[in-house]
Amino acid sequence: MSRIYNFSAGPAAVSESVLEKARDEMLDWNGSGMSVMEMSHRGKEFVSIAEKAEADVRELMGISDQYKVLFLQGGATSQFSMVPMNLLQGKQKACYVNTGAWSKKAIKEAKTHCDVHLSASSEGDNFTSIPAVDSWDIAQDAAYLHYTSNETIGGVEFQSIPDVGGLELVADMSSNILSREIDVNKFGVIYAGGQKNMGPSGIALVIVREDLIGNVVAGAPSMFDYKNHADAGSMFNTPPTYSWYLMGLVFEWIKEQGGVAAIEAQNIRKASKLYEAIDSSSFYANPVEVASRSRMNVPFTLADSALDAEFLSGTKQAGLVTLKGHRSVGGMRASIYNAMPEQAIDALISFMVEFEKTKA
Ligand SMILES: *Cc1c(COP(=O)(O)O)cnc(C)c1O
């Protein structure tokens, strides 16, 4: 068997030890004689798996009892609707910050529910920076302010939590959750799809402060009401049990790594190396303003885009795959989430240096 280094933006690489554990437990979880996939979600075995996953993520992120932690279906995209449906609570307006492709999708969806007040946008510089927070136009009569903490496609990341006065803060953390330490208490809602930093797709982790639950818009489908999921411990209907279990294995793995602070230190090291390799060459370039660069998604271009195909076939031969940039940005994109080992970044940098020598 040979495993390659997968730089995919999502679904993305999962730590090998997590996959091995899932493999070892596949046919018989913990002496139950069953796969987790086959278990009743209400049986004591699965309930113990579910509770452990929640306890571990609470510990990792320092989530207080004031918050519910929900394991929901529909990915992060369903949250684009669930957030306005649950948080507007009679108000007509919500503030959004537009920093790229994922913000845009959240905004488009929100517009079907309320007036979107655009507090800031970096569209003018082609989404290569985070607009300075003191320049934001914040409507204090809005129900909440939504931002995307890491733009997976553009490779732009907030380096700190914006201060928005008294407004409820909502963040789509799909592509940087658990990659850096954050203060959960500053948020009304945090949500993230699983497939970037937490394992499988199709499941979303939603952290919502309890007092925001219970005022869903009239006529909302019951699956879109946080209260139904919160009251039922995320078992309002049959949850994605196997994905929940895998997420739990990822949380255990992060704990084994020393927790979020230790993972963050690794992420800083990994990203710095790659940006340094890009910046120290005149052959490679990253378009993002230095202070807004993502530690998770690193887009870069070659001096001559005619060499892109050769770069991609060469990296593939070297066991470095899924480096092709998003079609809207072009060039390359290396997604280097928590599970990407530092050796993979070293291997990519070595390839880049050699490639440049033969082409520049
Ligand atoms: C991937 C991603 C999404 C969409 O997630 P789905 O699980 O496909 O719904 C939303 N926001 C961000 C920032 C993402 O990276």
The ligand as an SDF file (V2000), in Angstrom:
LIG
                    3D

 15 15  0  0  0  0  0  0  0  0999 V2000
  -16.2980   23.7510    2.1990 C   0  0  0  0  0  0  0  0  0  0  0  0
  -16.8690   24.9900    2.7630 C   0  0  0  0  0  0  0  0  0  0  0  0
  -18.2570   25.1840    2.8640 C   0  0  0  0  0  0  0  0  0  0  0  0
  -19.2730   24.2170    2.3180 C   0  0  0  0  0  0  0  0  0  0  0  0
  -19.3240   23.0250    3.0140 O   0  0  0  0  0  0  0  0  0  0  0  0
  -20.3820   21.8950    2.5840 P   0  0  0  0  0  0  0  0  0  0  0  0
  -20.0990   20.8240    3.5670 O   0  0  0  0  0  0  0  0  0  0  0  0
  -20.0690   21.5100    1.1720 O   0  0  0  0  0  0  0  0  0  0  0  0
  -21.7290   22.4600    2.7120 O   0  0  0  0  0  0  0  0  0  0  0  0
  -18.7030   26.3580    3.4400 C   0  0  0  0  0  0  0  0  0  0  0  0
  -17.8490   27.2970    3.8900 N   0  0  0  0  0  0  0  0  0  0  0  0
  -16.5120   27.1320    3.8060 C   0  0  0  0  0  0  0  0  0  0  0  0
  -15.6030   28.1880    4.3430 C   0  0  0  0  0  0  0  0  0  0  0  0
  -15.9770   25.9790    3.2360 C   0  0  0  0  0  0  0  0  0  0  0  0
  -14.6590   25.8160    3.1540 O   0  0  0  0  0  0  0  0  0  0  0  0
  1  2  1  0
  2  3  1  0
  2 14  2  0
  3  4  1  0
  3 10  2  0
  4  5  1  0
  5  6  1  0
  6  7  2  0
  6  8  1  0
  6  9  1  0
 10 11  1  0
 11 12  2  0
 12 13  1  0
 12 14  1  0
 14 15  1  0
M  END
$$$$
